[in-house]
Amino acid sequence: MADRRLHVFYTVARLLSFTKAAETLHMTQPAVTFQVRQLEEHFNTRLFDRTHNRISLTEAGQKVYEYADRIFQLYNELENAVRELTGEISGVLILGASTTIAEYMLPALLGDFKAKYPDVNLRLKVSNTDGIVSMVEHNVIDLGVVEAPVANKNLSVEICRTDRLVAIVPPGHVLAGQDKISLNTLVEYPYICREEGSGTREVILDYLKEAGVDASQLNVIMELGSLEALKGAVEAGIGVSIISRATLSKEIRLGTLAVLELDPPLERPFSFVHQKHKFRQRAMEELLDFARNYCETHQAPEM
């Protein structure tokens, strides 16, 4: 129902990037540029200033953006009002999740949700925690699920479950027979960590600080952006690491990694994060309720 040109313009204005808008809308960049130019021709004025590979809204563009925001808000309210009358729960929901959650928690949850609500089209974007929070801030996604605390007070953050982190070493490692490991012992060995921006990395750094251990004491020999690559590197004997206990079911069953509890123990929250004041679709409300119930009824190792 909404004007396609206005929708494309609104996405570009929100992200201040033609490239990011094209990715979000699943369009080519030339197609996005064409739609915006058509809207500029309609209003007979420029809506964006383009300088040094950066764009900003003109005064007219800012005005169009403000009205477009109100139009899409009303459009969403209209959709929900009609669906409330008909009982229909449908639409498109765009979710974002940090790597650990996307790979080990969401597949089963979203599969069960899709079985209950087959008319809801789910899309999932995967990034580290910083990336997911940024996508929520810029309205690229409707709901984020992250593995580290969120500093932005303008976002709604709701803890959905607690996750326990553990140390991992290869089976033949000198520490493999121990049940627990202290930080003072851990820092003596080559360490493999996640990339900057990773929620797991931030939580571990905070853990070290609270325990009075300087992060520079970690003998970091490798940084990896993939959880599977990290586990593989530990299995290969390259170093030790700390990761979520919920991601280790296969390795424990096969005996390819040894798991050691941390002393003191380390836990972190998995949290839902979304815009506080953004009007939410009926499908979004159903997903939040479904996810809350799912987290209450499913134990962490099954995630």
Order of alpha helices (4+ residues) and beta strands (2+ residues): alpha-alpha-alpha-beta-beta-alpha-beta-alpha-alpha-beta-alpha-beta-beta-beta-alpha-beta-alpha-beta-alpha-beta-alpha-beta-beta-alpha
